[in-house]
Amino acid sequence: MPELVNTPRTEAETVRRILAELPRAWPNLKIERILQEVRTGTSDRADAVAEVVLGRIRKEILLEVKSSGEPRVAERAISQLRRLGRLRPGSYGVFAAPYISERSRELCKSEGIGFVDLAGDSYLRFASVLVDRVGEGSRSKEQRGLRSILAPKATRVVRALLRDPGKRATISGLAEACEMSPAGVYLVAELLESKGYVMREADRSIRVTEPARLLRDWAENWSMERNRISRSFSFGQSSKGIVADIAAASERLGIEYALTGIAGAYFVAPFVRSEEVWLYVKSGSDRLAQALDLRPVSSGPNVVLLEPYDPGVFQGARSLAGANVVSDVQLYVDLLNFPGRGREQAERVREKALTWAIPP
């Protein structure tokens, strides 16, 4: 199905379009009839009930239709479908919306609930019936949603939350930590909440509910190539000597830097060896390169200077054994995108430094 356009404006329109989509979503099932607004019990009702047949299999499908398919809406729909299912034994619940997010699809599957949307996503599992389809429009929309969360300033909020995910955060506290306006932080928090990464408590503080998933999604969609990259060669005898020279020169010149990649991991959770030294430089990379007598090269560099497209990469940077190193979450994200054995080193950082991050 092509990318979703003309999103329904009302729930009634959503119901109409979802019901019209069912024959295409479930091409192998014969839909004998569809009833709308079916009352079950004294107060509960199903938005629609579809009776489907496949060979000798006959099933009553209860549809709960919502105008949004984000996780917090999906959770309510799943609860309603479970309640309706108890009132109509033998039925199968299906959550329907114009677009159902990836996390909502995961929730439905884990709870034994089906789903269908207008982006080409569909899932049913009962008896010997299995429908499991993700539409191209869904993939495109999911990537756009992640790009919104991972916009430069938005990642400042993500970093701040993941540095201590067990601690509740406030809008004002995040705004100060991220050097952003409270309004900007609020918009990012709303987006993160809609995707199910965080939740708002009764006192309006923010709590990270799925830090490992947020870290994984950030890391898998992060690109170091967005930074200005200068690849050079230093005649220093070893990476350890180069790091010492960088620390001395940056202090002398008043230049802010932070190691990342394998060089940064050496100070946190050494595992993989490399002679390449990668570092972020806030400003003055040309002066630092001149002071270190770095020679530009097109291949075989041992020093890589990164001028970040957003200074948020310096959030949480600290001095370790005389060298400045990015935060553990930034280090993990960079290593996961690092050439060579970066992923192996990333996992060692996760195991040793990010003890809250269970395997994705």
C-alpha positions as CSV (number, residue, x, y, z in Angstrom):
1,M,0.0,0.0,0.0
2,P,1.3,3.5,-0.7
3,E,2.2,5.9,2.1
4,L,-0.8,6.9,4.2
5,V,-2.3,10.1,3.0
6,N,-5.5,12.0,3.9
7,T,-5.6,10.8,7.5
8,P,-9.2,10.4,8.7
9,R,-10.4,13.5,10.7
10,T,-12.9,11.7,12.9
11,E,-13.2,8.4,14.6
12,A,-16.4,7.7,12.6
13,E,-14.4,8.2,9.3
14,T,-11.7,6.0,10.7
15,V,-14.1,3.2,11.3
16,R,-15.6,3.5,7.9
17,R,-12.2,3.4,6.1
18,I,-10.9,0.6,8.3
19,L,-13.9,-1.6,7.5
20,A,-13.5,-0.8,3.8
21,E,-9.9,-1.9,4.1
22,L,-10.5,-5.3,5.7
23,P,-10.9,-7.3,2.5
24,R,-7.5,-6.1,1.3
25,A,-5.9,-6.5,4.7
26,W,-7.1,-10.1,5.1
27,P,-7.3,-11.4,1.5
28,N,-7.5,-15.0,2.4
29,L,-10.3,-14.7,4.8
30,K,-14.0,-14.6,3.8
31,I,-15.7,-11.8,5.6
32,E,-19.3,-12.9,5.9
33,R,-20.7,-9.9,7.7
34,I,-19.7,-6.8,9.6
35,L,-21.8,-5.2,12.3
36,Q,-21.1,-1.8,13.9
37,E,-21.7,-0.5,17.4
38,V,-22.3,-4.0,18.8
39,R,-23.3,-3.9,22.5
40,T,-21.7,-6.5,24.8
41,G,-23.1,-6.4,28.3
42,T,-24.8,-3.5,29.9
43,S,-22.4,-0.7,29.0
44,D,-19.5,-2.0,26.9
45,R,-19.7,-2.1,23.1
46,A,-17.4,-3.1,20.2
47,D,-16.9,-0.5,17.5
48,A,-17.4,-3.3,15.0
49,V,-17.7,-7.1,14.9
50,A,-16.6,-9.0,11.8
51,E,-17.5,-12.7,11.2
52,V,-14.7,-14.3,9.2
53,V,-14.3,-17.8,7.7
54,L,-11.3,-19.7,6.4
55,G,-12.1,-23.3,5.5
56,R,-13.7,-24.8,8.5
57,I,-12.4,-22.1,10.8
58,R,-15.0,-19.5,11.8
59,K,-14.1,-16.6,14.0
60,E,-15.8,-13.5,15.5
61,I,-13.4,-10.6,15.4
62,L,-14.0,-7.6,17.8
63,L,-12.6,-4.3,16.5
64,E,-11.6,-1.4,18.7
65,V,-11.0,1.6,16.5
66,K,-9.0,4.7,17.6
67,S,-7.9,7.8,15.8
68,S,-4.3,7.3,17.1
69,G,-2.2,4.2,17.1
70,E,0.5,5.4,19.6
71,P,1.4,3.1,22.6
72,R,-0.6,4.9,25.3
73,V,-3.8,4.6,23.1
74,A,-3.0,1.0,22.2
75,E,-2.7,0.1,25.9
76,R,-6.2,1.4,26.5
77,A,-7.6,-0.4,23.4
78,I,-6.0,-3.7,24.5
79,S,-7.6,-3.4,27.9
80,Q,-11.0,-2.7,26.3
81,L,-10.6,-5.7,23.9
82,R,-9.7,-8.0,26.8
83,R,-12.8,-6.9,28.6
84,L,-15.0,-7.4,25.6
85,G,-13.4,-10.8,24.9
86,R,-14.4,-12.0,28.4
87,L,-18.0,-11.0,27.6
88,R,-17.9,-12.8,24.2
89,P,-16.0,-16.0,24.7
90,G,-14.2,-17.4,21.6
91,S,-13.9,-14.0,20.0
92,Y,-10.6,-12.4,18.9
93,G,-9.7,-8.8,19.5
94,V,-8.2,-6.5,16.9
95,F,-6.9,-2.9,17.5
96,A,-7.4,-0.6,14.5
97,A,-6.2,2.9,13.7
98,P,-5.1,5.0,10.8
99,Y,-1.5,4.2,11.6
100,I,-0.2,1.9,14.4
101,S,3.3,2.5,15.6
102,E,6.0,-0.1,15.8
103,R,5.9,-0.2,19.6
104,S,2.1,-0.5,19.6
105,R,2.4,-3.4,17.2
106,E,4.8,-5.1,19.6
107,L,2.4,-4.5,22.5
108,C,-0.5,-6.1,20.6
109,K,1.5,-9.2,19.7
110,S,2.7,-9.7,23.2
111,E,-0.9,-9.4,24.5
112,G,-2.4,-11.8,21.9
113,I,-4.3,-9.0,20.2
114,G,-4.4,-8.4,16.4
115,F,-4.1,-5.1,14.6
116,V,-4.9,-3.5,11.3
117,D,-4.3,0.1,10.0
118,L,-4.5,2.1,6.8
119,A,-0.7,2.0,6.2
120,G,-0.8,-1.6,5.2
121,D,0.0,-3.2,8.6
122,S,-2.0,-6.2,9.7
123,Y,-1.7,-9.0,12.2
124,L,-4.0,-11.9,13.1
125,R,-3.1,-15.1,15.0
126,F,-5.7,-17.6,16.0
127,A,-6.3,-21.3,15.3
128,S,-4.2,-22.0,12.2
129,V,-4.6,-18.5,10.9
130,L,-1.6,-16.2,10.7
131,V,-1.5,-12.8,9.0
132,D,1.6,-10.7,9.7
133,R,2.2,-7.8,7.3
134,V,4.0,-4.4,7.6
135,G,3.3,-2.0,4.8
136,E,5.8,0.3,3.1
137,G,3.9,3.3,4.2
138,S,4.4,2.2,7.8
139,R,8.1,1.9,7.5
140,S,8.4,5.4,6.0
141,K,6.2,6.9,8.7
142,E,8.2,5.2,11.5
143,Q,11.4,6.5,10.1
144,R,10.0,10.1,10.0
145,G,8.9,9.7,13.6
146,L,12.3,8.6,14.7
147,R,13.9,11.5,12.8
148,S,11.7,13.9,14.8
149,I,12.9,12.4,18.1
150,L,16.5,12.4,17.0
151,A,16.6,15.9,15.7
152,P,19.7,17.7,17.1
153,K,18.1,19.5,20.1
154,A,15.7,16.6,20.7
155,T,18.7,14.3,21.3
156,R,19.8,16.6,24.1
157,V,16.7,15.6,26.0
158,V,17.3,11.9,25.2
159,R,20.8,12.1,26.5
160,A,19.8,13.8,29.7
161,L,17.1,11.3,30.4
162,L,19.3,8.3,29.6
163,R,22.2,9.4,31.8
164,D,20.1,8.5,34.8
165,P,17.0,6.8,33.6
166,G,15.9,5.7,37.1
167,K,15.6,9.3,38.2
168,R,12.5,11.3,37.5
169,A,13.1,14.5,35.6
170,T,11.2,17.8,35.3
171,I,10.7,20.1,32.3
172,S,12.6,23.0,34.1
173,G,15.5,20.7,35.1
174,L,15.8,19.3,31.6
175,A,15.7,22.7,30.1
176,E,18.6,23.9,32.3
177,A,20.6,20.7,31.6
178,C,20.0,20.8,27.9
179,E,20.3,24.6,27.4
180,M,16.9,24.7,25.8
181,S,13.7,26.5,26.4
182,P,11.1,24.8,28.6
183,A,8.7,24.9,25.7
184,G,11.1,23.0,23.5
185,V,11.7,20.4,26.1
186,Y,8.0,20.0,26.6
187,L,7.4,19.3,22.9
188,V,10.2,16.6,22.9
189,A,8.7,15.1,26.1
190,E,5.3,14.9,24.5
191,L,6.7,13.2,21.5
192,L,8.7,10.7,23.6
193,E,5.5,10.0,25.6
194,S,3.5,9.4,22.5
195,K,6.0,6.8,21.4
196,G,5.9,5.0,24.7
197,Y,9.5,5.8,25.8
198,V,8.5,7.9,28.8
199,M,5.5,8.6,30.9
200,R,4.3,11.6,33.0
201,E,3.7,11.0,36.6
202,A,0.9,12.6,38.7
203,D,3.2,15.4,39.7
204,R,4.0,15.9,36.0
205,S,7.6,14.7,36.3
206,I,9.0,12.5,33.5
207,R,10.0,8.9,34.0
208,V,11.7,6.8,31.4
209,T,9.7,3.6,31.0
210,E,11.8,1.8,28.3
211,P,15.4,3.1,28.5
212,A,16.9,0.2,26.6
213,R,14.5,0.6,23.6
214,L,15.1,4.4,23.6
215,L,18.9,3.8,23.6
216,R,18.6,1.2,20.9
217,D,16.4,3.3,18.6
218,W,18.7,6.4,19.1
219,A,21.9,4.4,18.4
220,E,20.5,2.6,15.3
221,N,19.5,5.9,13.8
222,W,22.5,8.0,14.7
223,S,25.1,9.0,12.2
224,M,28.6,10.3,13.0
225,E,28.8,11.4,9.3
226,R,26.6,14.4,10.1
227,N,29.5,16.0,11.9
228,R,32.3,17.8,10.2
229,I,35.1,15.2,10.0
230,S,38.8,15.9,9.6
231,R,41.0,12.8,9.2
232,S,44.7,13.3,10.0
233,F,47.9,11.6,10.8
234,S,50.0,12.2,13.9
235,F,53.6,11.2,14.2
236,G,53.0,10.5,17.9
237,Q,54.3,7.0,18.8
238,S,51.1,5.6,20.2
239,S,47.5,6.4,20.8
240,K,48.2,6.9,24.5
241,G,50.9,9.5,23.6
242,I,48.5,11.2,21.2
243,V,45.8,11.4,23.8
244,A,48.3,13.0,26.3
245,D,49.3,15.5,23.6
246,I,45.7,16.3,22.9
247,A,44.9,16.9,26.6
248,A,48.0,19.2,27.0
249,A,47.3,21.2,23.8
250,S,43.6,21.7,24.4
251,E,44.3,23.0,27.9
252,R,46.9,25.4,26.7
253,L,44.6,26.6,23.9
254,G,41.4,26.7,25.9
255,I,39.7,24.2,23.5
256,E,36.9,22.0,24.7
257,Y,37.2,18.4,23.5
258,A,35.9,14.9,24.4
259,L,37.2,11.5,23.3
260,T,34.8,9.0,21.8
261,G,35.1,5.7,19.9
262,I,37.7,3.1,20.9
263,A,39.9,5.8,22.4
264,G,37.1,6.9,24.7
265,A,36.1,3.3,25.6
266,Y,39.7,2.7,26.8
267,F,39.0,4.8,29.8
268,V,35.6,3.2,30.5
269,A,35.5,-0.4,29.5
270,P,38.6,-1.4,27.4
271,F,38.0,-4.4,25.2
272,V,39.1,-3.7,21.6
273,R,42.4,-2.2,20.7
274,S,42.9,0.5,18.1
275,E,45.5,3.1,17.3
276,E,42.9,5.6,16.0
277,V,42.0,8.5,18.3
278,W,38.5,10.0,17.7
279,L,37.4,13.1,19.5
280,Y,34.8,15.8,19.4
281,V,36.1,19.4,19.3
282,K,33.6,22.1,20.2
283,S,35.4,24.8,18.2
284,G,39.0,25.5,17.2
285,S,39.7,22.1,15.5
286,D,42.0,23.8,13.0
287,R,44.1,25.4,15.8
288,L,44.2,22.1,17.7
289,A,45.4,20.3,14.5
290,Q,48.1,22.9,14.0
291,A,49.3,22.6,17.6
292,L,49.5,18.8,17.3
293,D,51.2,19.0,13.9
294,L,48.5,16.8,12.3
295,R,48.8,16.1,8.6
296,P,45.5,15.7,6.6
297,V,45.2,12.3,4.9
298,S,42.6,10.6,2.8
299,S,43.3,7.1,4.2
300,G,45.0,5.5,7.2
301,P,44.4,8.3,9.7
302,N,45.2,7.9,13.4
303,V,43.5,11.1,14.6
304,V,39.9,12.0,13.6
305,L,38.5,15.3,14.7
306,L,34.8,15.7,14.8
307,E,33.2,19.2,14.9
308,P,29.7,18.2,16.1
309,Y,26.6,19.5,14.3
310,D,25.1,20.0,17.8
311,P,27.1,20.7,21.0
312,G,24.8,18.3,22.9
313,V,27.4,15.6,22.4
314,F,29.4,17.2,25.2
315,Q,26.5,16.7,27.8
316,G,27.9,14.6,30.6
317,A,31.5,14.6,29.3
318,R,33.9,14.0,32.2
319,S,37.7,13.8,32.9
320,L,39.0,10.3,33.3
321,A,42.7,9.7,34.1
322,G,43.6,13.1,32.7
323,A,41.5,12.8,29.5
324,N,38.1,14.2,28.6
325,V,35.6,11.5,27.5
326,V,32.0,11.8,26.3
327,S,29.2,10.4,28.5
328,D,28.6,6.6,28.6
329,V,25.4,6.9,26.6
330,Q,27.1,9.0,23.9
331,L,30.0,6.6,23.9
332,Y,27.7,3.6,23.3
333,V,25.8,5.3,20.5
334,D,29.0,6.4,18.7
335,L,30.6,2.9,19.1
336,L,27.5,1.2,17.7
337,N,28.1,3.2,14.5
338,F,31.9,2.9,14.7
339,P,33.9,1.2,11.9
340,G,35.6,-2.2,12.5
341,R,34.9,-3.8,15.9
342,G,32.9,-0.8,17.2
343,R,29.8,-2.9,18.0
344,E,31.8,-5.3,20.1
345,Q,33.2,-2.5,22.1
346,A,29.8,-0.9,22.4
347,E,28.4,-4.0,24.0
348,R,31.3,-4.0,26.5
349,V,30.4,-0.4,27.4
350,R,26.8,-1.3,27.8
351,E,27.6,-4.3,30.1
352,K,30.0,-2.4,32.3
353,A,28.8,1.2,32.3
354,L,25.1,1.0,31.4
355,T,24.0,-1.6,33.8
356,W,20.3,-0.6,33.4
357,A,20.4,-1.3,29.6
358,I,19.3,-4.9,29.3
359,P,20.1,-6.5,25.9
360,P,17.8,-5.0,23.2
